[in-house]
């Protein structure tokens, strides 16, 4: 059974999954920590990011990463009749396009104001370009007379478990904050609240133990080169006996992989709508014994299948091993998620698969996510 927790303003904030509360990490303005401290702690006012020991091979040089990345990270503030909040975004194009989570700006999607605070301490009004509630992503646009510093992007398909990462954002409204950790797991499918009480799913999410707290939503998860590998979106917290959580980090955070996030951002910027393409199957790594038996190096097997979804309609079955998708080797669940995210609803994917030792190919036509 999945339970939902709501704030007093009626917005869904978390889902109980496997004994932990998965909560979105958008912050609420006001209280002891709010927009005033957020601005006061920006880089231009003497704020200092925390530093990891660069001699530790399992951590990034957080000082170097912060210097490189913070100019492209912004704090997002939202004011509307439905409430106010604070989150984070990153500049993905020097012309002023900013990527963030849908839940950061959803309160002002139809009315209200959205503003961004740069690490330099200056601020600007932002316009909502497009959003995808099901994928929990949104793109904003700010005007600038000169090119803005944009974040460098890494291939999230190349991320490995145990790799050190750095999270940047505005936890609890504290702009230009930095925390470090590692990639704890890959390919997580994480249910999160979306608009109007609907549950969305973060497909193929990156799990990290880098400290992520309310206000980090939409912020950057980067590798040691300061390149974007994920968009920080949700955390897991342990609920008390009443099912209510304090909402702080317990070292389990989730980020949308950069490959799928940027593919969706490109679609939103191009005005191609906000429908999330749906494959209709979840996949898992092939057990070593099975890989040896079939003599394959790459591939993932289908462990769950929507019987009325696109994959099933294309003839795929639970237990099938996907060897390649769109001509590229299926090396992980993330590679499948990325391939799906790169196509619009109605687009087709060529899937090469193995069943009972026989190789076959089928075409999966993507539908809108249910």
C-alpha positions as CSV (number, residue, x, y, z in Angstrom):
1,X,0.0,0.0,0.0
2,X,1.3,3.5,-0.9
3,X,0.4,6.2,1.5
4,X,0.6,10.0,0.9
5,X,1.6,12.8,3.2
6,X,0.3,16.3,2.6
7,X,1.4,19.7,3.9
8,X,-1.2,22.1,5.2
9,X,-1.5,23.8,1.8
10,X,-2.7,20.5,0.4
11,X,0.3,19.8,-1.8
12,X,1.4,16.2,-1.7
13,X,5.0,16.0,-0.5
14,X,5.9,12.3,0.0
15,X,5.2,8.7,-0.7
16,X,5.9,5.7,1.6
17,X,8.0,3.2,-0.2
18,X,9.6,0.1,1.4
19,X,9.3,1.6,4.9
20,X,10.9,5.0,4.0
21,X,9.2,8.2,3.0
22,X,10.2,9.4,-0.4
23,X,9.8,13.2,-0.4
24,X,10.3,15.9,-2.9
25,X,12.9,18.4,-1.8
26,X,11.4,21.8,-2.6
27,X,11.7,24.2,0.3
28,X,9.2,26.5,1.9
29,X,10.1,30.2,2.3
30,X,9.9,31.8,5.7
31,X,10.7,30.7,9.2
32,X,14.1,30.9,10.7
33,X,15.8,30.1,7.4
34,X,14.3,31.8,4.3
35,X,15.0,34.1,1.4
36,X,16.9,36.6,3.5
37,X,19.6,34.1,4.6
38,X,19.5,32.6,1.1
39,X,20.7,35.8,-0.4
40,X,23.1,36.5,2.5
41,X,24.9,33.2,2.0
42,X,25.5,33.6,-1.7
43,X,29.0,33.6,-3.1
44,X,29.1,37.4,-3.4
45,X,28.4,37.9,0.3
46,X,31.1,35.7,1.6
47,X,29.4,32.3,1.5
48,X,31.9,29.5,1.5
49,X,31.1,26.0,0.1
50,X,32.0,23.0,2.2
51,X,35.2,21.3,1.1
52,X,36.0,17.6,0.8
53,X,39.6,16.4,1.3
54,X,41.1,16.4,-2.2
55,X,43.6,13.7,-1.1
56,X,40.8,11.2,-0.5
57,X,40.5,9.2,-3.7
58,X,36.8,8.5,-2.9
59,X,35.8,12.2,-2.9
60,X,35.9,15.1,-5.3
61,X,37.9,18.3,-4.7
62,X,34.7,20.1,-3.7
63,X,36.5,23.5,-3.7
64,X,37.5,23.2,-7.4
65,X,34.1,21.8,-8.3
66,X,32.3,24.6,-6.5
67,X,34.4,27.3,-8.2
68,X,33.6,25.8,-11.6
69,X,29.9,25.0,-11.2
70,X,28.3,27.5,-8.8
71,X,28.2,30.3,-11.4
72,X,25.8,28.1,-13.5
73,X,23.6,27.2,-10.5
74,X,20.7,29.5,-9.5
75,X,18.3,29.6,-6.5
76,X,14.6,29.7,-7.7
77,X,11.9,31.5,-5.7
78,X,8.2,31.1,-6.4
79,X,5.4,33.3,-5.1
80,X,1.7,32.6,-5.9
81,X,-1.7,32.4,-4.3
82,X,-1.1,28.7,-3.9
83,X,2.0,29.2,-1.8
84,X,5.6,30.1,-1.9
85,X,8.7,28.1,-2.1
86,X,12.4,27.8,-3.0
87,X,14.4,25.4,-5.1
88,X,17.4,25.2,-7.4
89,X,18.1,25.1,-11.1
90,X,21.1,25.1,-13.4
91,X,21.7,27.1,-16.6
92,X,21.8,24.6,-19.4
93,X,22.2,27.1,-22.3
94,X,24.1,30.4,-22.2
95,X,21.1,32.1,-23.8
96,X,19.3,31.8,-20.5
97,X,17.5,28.5,-20.3
98,X,17.4,26.9,-16.9
99,X,16.5,23.3,-16.0
100,X,14.7,22.5,-12.7
101,X,12.0,20.2,-11.3
102,X,8.4,20.7,-12.1
103,X,7.4,20.6,-8.4
104,X,9.7,23.6,-7.7
105,X,7.6,25.9,-10.0
106,X,4.2,24.2,-10.2
107,X,2.6,26.6,-7.7
108,X,3.3,29.4,-10.2
109,X,2.7,27.5,-13.4
110,X,-0.6,29.3,-14.2
111,X,-0.2,32.4,-12.0
112,X,2.3,34.0,-9.7
113,X,6.0,34.9,-10.2
114,X,9.2,33.0,-10.6
115,X,12.6,34.6,-9.9
116,X,16.1,33.4,-9.9
117,X,19.1,34.4,-7.8
118,X,22.6,34.0,-9.3
119,X,25.6,33.1,-7.3
120,X,26.8,36.7,-7.9
121,X,24.0,37.9,-5.7
122,X,22.0,39.5,-8.6
123,X,18.4,38.3,-9.4
124,X,16.1,38.3,-12.4
125,X,12.5,37.3,-13.2
126,X,12.1,34.1,-15.1
127,X,9.5,32.8,-17.6
128,X,8.2,29.3,-17.6
129,X,8.9,27.7,-21.0
130,X,7.5,24.3,-20.5
131,X,7.1,21.6,-17.9
132,X,6.5,17.8,-17.6
133,X,4.7,16.9,-14.4
134,X,5.0,13.1,-15.0
135,X,8.8,13.4,-15.4
136,X,9.1,16.2,-12.8
137,X,11.1,18.5,-15.0
138,X,10.6,22.1,-16.1
139,X,12.5,24.7,-18.1
140,X,12.7,28.4,-17.3
141,X,14.1,31.3,-19.4
142,X,15.7,34.5,-18.2
143,X,16.8,37.4,-20.3
144,X,20.4,38.6,-20.3
145,X,22.4,41.1,-22.3
146,X,25.4,38.8,-22.3
147,X,25.9,35.0,-22.4
148,X,25.3,33.3,-19.1
149,X,27.6,30.6,-17.6
150,X,26.1,27.2,-18.5
151,X,26.8,24.0,-16.8
152,X,28.9,21.3,-18.5
153,X,27.2,18.0,-19.0
154,X,28.5,14.4,-18.7
155,X,27.1,11.2,-20.1
156,X,25.0,9.8,-17.2
157,X,25.2,6.4,-18.9
158,X,28.9,6.3,-17.9
159,X,28.2,6.8,-14.2
160,X,29.3,3.9,-12.0
161,X,28.3,2.9,-8.5
162,X,30.8,4.2,-6.0
163,X,31.8,7.1,-8.1
164,X,32.3,10.4,-6.1
165,X,29.8,13.2,-6.8
166,X,29.0,16.7,-5.6
167,X,25.5,18.1,-5.0
168,X,24.9,21.9,-5.4
169,X,21.9,23.9,-4.6
170,X,20.0,25.9,-1.9
171,X,19.0,23.5,0.9
172,X,16.6,25.2,3.3
173,X,17.1,28.4,1.2
174,X,20.8,28.6,1.8
175,X,22.1,29.5,-1.7
176,X,25.4,28.2,-3.1
177,X,25.6,25.2,-0.8
178,X,27.8,22.2,-1.7
179,X,27.9,18.7,-0.3
180,X,29.8,15.6,-1.5
181,X,29.2,11.9,-1.5
182,X,29.2,8.9,-3.8
183,X,26.8,7.3,-6.3
184,X,25.1,4.6,-4.1
185,X,23.0,2.9,-6.7
186,X,21.8,3.2,-10.3
187,X,18.5,2.5,-12.1
188,X,16.1,3.3,-9.3
189,X,12.4,3.7,-10.3
190,X,11.2,6.0,-7.6
191,X,7.5,7.0,-7.1
192,X,7.1,10.7,-6.2
193,X,4.1,13.0,-5.9
194,X,3.1,15.1,-8.9
195,X,0.4,17.6,-9.7
196,X,-3.2,17.1,-8.6
197,X,-2.4,14.2,-6.4
198,X,-1.0,12.0,-9.2
199,X,2.0,9.8,-8.6
200,X,4.9,10.2,-11.0
201,X,7.9,8.0,-11.3
202,X,11.6,8.9,-11.6
203,X,12.8,6.4,-14.1
204,X,16.3,5.1,-13.8
205,X,17.2,7.5,-11.0
206,X,20.7,7.9,-9.6
207,X,20.8,7.2,-5.8
208,X,23.4,9.2,-3.8
209,X,24.5,9.7,-0.2
210,X,25.5,13.3,-0.9
211,X,23.5,15.4,1.5
212,X,20.3,16.7,-0.2
213,X,17.6,18.6,1.7
214,X,14.5,20.7,1.0
215,X,15.5,23.5,-1.4
216,X,18.0,21.2,-3.3
217,X,15.2,20.2,-5.7
218,X,16.2,20.9,-9.3
219,X,19.9,21.4,-8.4
220,X,22.9,19.8,-9.9
221,X,24.5,16.5,-9.1
222,X,28.0,16.7,-10.8
223,X,31.0,14.5,-11.1
224,X,34.5,15.5,-10.1
225,X,35.0,17.4,-13.4
226,X,32.1,19.6,-12.5
227,X,29.9,18.1,-15.2
228,X,26.2,17.4,-14.7
229,X,25.2,13.8,-14.2
230,X,21.8,14.3,-12.5
231,X,19.1,16.7,-11.3
232,X,18.5,16.3,-7.6
233,X,14.8,15.6,-7.0
234,X,13.9,13.5,-4.0
235,X,15.1,12.1,-0.7
236,X,14.1,9.1,1.4
237,X,13.5,9.7,5.1
238,X,12.4,7.4,7.9
239,X,8.9,8.2,9.1
240,X,7.9,8.1,12.7
241,X,5.2,6.0,14.3
242,X,2.6,8.4,12.9
243,X,4.0,8.2,9.4
244,X,5.4,11.7,9.5
245,X,9.0,12.5,8.7
246,X,11.2,15.4,9.7
247,X,12.1,15.8,6.0
248,X,15.9,15.9,6.5
249,X,18.6,13.9,4.6
250,X,19.4,10.4,5.8
251,X,21.9,9.8,3.0
252,X,19.4,8.5,0.5
253,X,18.8,11.0,-2.3
254,X,17.6,10.5,-5.9
255,X,18.5,12.4,-9.0
256,X,17.1,12.3,-12.6
257,X,20.0,11.2,-14.9
258,X,21.3,14.1,-17.0
259,X,20.8,12.2,-20.3
260,X,17.1,11.8,-19.9
261,X,16.7,15.2,-18.2
262,X,18.4,17.1,-21.0
263,X,16.5,15.2,-23.7
264,X,13.3,16.3,-22.1
265,X,14.5,19.8,-21.7
266,X,15.3,19.9,-25.4
267,X,11.8,18.8,-26.2
268,X,10.3,21.4,-23.9
269,X,12.4,24.2,-25.4
270,X,11.4,23.1,-28.9
271,X,7.8,23.3,-27.9
272,X,7.1,19.6,-28.4
273,X,4.8,19.2,-25.4
274,X,5.2,17.7,-22.0
275,X,4.1,14.1,-22.5
276,X,6.5,11.5,-21.1
277,X,7.2,8.7,-23.5
278,X,6.2,5.3,-22.0
279,X,7.9,2.0,-22.8
280,X,5.8,-0.2,-20.5
281,X,8.5,-2.4,-19.0
282,X,11.1,-2.3,-16.3
283,X,14.5,-4.0,-16.7
284,X,17.2,-5.3,-14.4
285,X,20.9,-6.4,-14.9
286,X,21.4,-9.9,-16.1
287,X,22.6,-12.3,-13.4
288,X,26.2,-13.3,-13.9
289,X,25.2,-17.0,-14.3
290,X,22.7,-16.2,-17.0
291,X,25.1,-14.0,-18.9
292,X,27.7,-16.8,-18.9
293,X,25.1,-19.3,-20.0
294,X,24.0,-17.2,-23.0
295,X,27.5,-16.0,-23.8
296,X,26.6,-12.3,-23.7
297,X,28.4,-9.3,-22.2
298,X,25.8,-6.6,-22.5
299,X,22.0,-6.7,-22.0
300,X,19.2,-6.3,-19.4
301,X,16.3,-8.6,-18.8
302,X,12.7,-7.6,-18.5
303,X,11.5,-8.2,-14.9
304,X,8.2,-6.4,-15.1
305,X,5.8,-5.7,-18.0
306,X,2.6,-3.7,-18.3
307,X,0.4,-6.2,-20.2
308,X,-1.3,-3.3,-22.0
309,X,1.8,-1.3,-22.6
310,X,3.9,-0.6,-25.7
311,X,6.5,-3.3,-25.0
312,X,3.9,-6.0,-24.5
313,X,2.1,-5.0,-27.6
314,X,5.4,-5.3,-29.5
315,X,5.6,-8.9,-28.4
316,X,8.2,-8.6,-25.6
317,X,7.8,-10.8,-22.5
318,X,9.0,-11.0,-18.9
319,X,12.4,-12.7,-19.0
320,X,13.4,-11.5,-22.5
321,X,16.9,-10.1,-22.6
322,X,17.2,-6.8,-24.4
323,X,20.6,-6.8,-26.1
324,X,20.3,-3.4,-27.9
325,X,17.9,-0.6,-28.3
326,X,18.0,1.8,-31.2
327,X,21.2,0.2,-32.4
328,X,23.0,0.8,-29.1
329,X,24.0,-1.9,-26.6
330,X,21.7,-2.1,-23.6
331,X,24.4,-2.0,-20.9
332,X,22.1,-0.9,-18.0
333,X,18.6,0.2,-17.1
334,X,19.7,3.8,-17.6
335,X,20.6,3.1,-21.2
336,X,17.1,1.9,-21.8
337,X,15.6,4.9,-20.0
338,X,17.8,7.3,-22.0
339,X,16.8,5.7,-25.3
340,X,13.1,6.0,-24.5
341,X,13.5,9.6,-23.2
342,X,15.2,10.6,-26.5
343,X,12.0,9.9,-28.5
344,X,8.6,11.7,-28.4
345,X,5.3,10.1,-27.7
346,X,4.4,8.2,-30.9
347,X,8.1,7.5,-31.8
348,X,9.4,4.1,-32.3
349,X,12.4,2.1,-30.9
350,X,14.0,-0.9,-32.5
351,X,14.7,-3.5,-29.8
352,X,16.9,-6.5,-30.4
353,X,16.3,-9.2,-27.8
354,X,17.1,-12.7,-26.8
355,X,14.5,-15.3,-25.9
356,X,15.3,-19.0,-25.1
357,X,18.6,-18.6,-27.0
358,X,17.0,-17.1,-30.1
359,X,17.6,-13.6,-31.2
360,X,14.8,-11.5,-32.6
361,X,14.0,-7.8,-33.3
362,X,10.8,-5.9,-32.7
363,X,9.7,-2.3,-33.0
364,X,8.2,-0.6,-29.9
365,X,5.9,2.4,-30.5
366,X,5.9,4.7,-27.5
367,X,2.7,6.0,-25.9
368,X,2.1,8.8,-23.4
369,X,2.8,7.7,-19.8
370,X,-0.4,6.6,-18.1
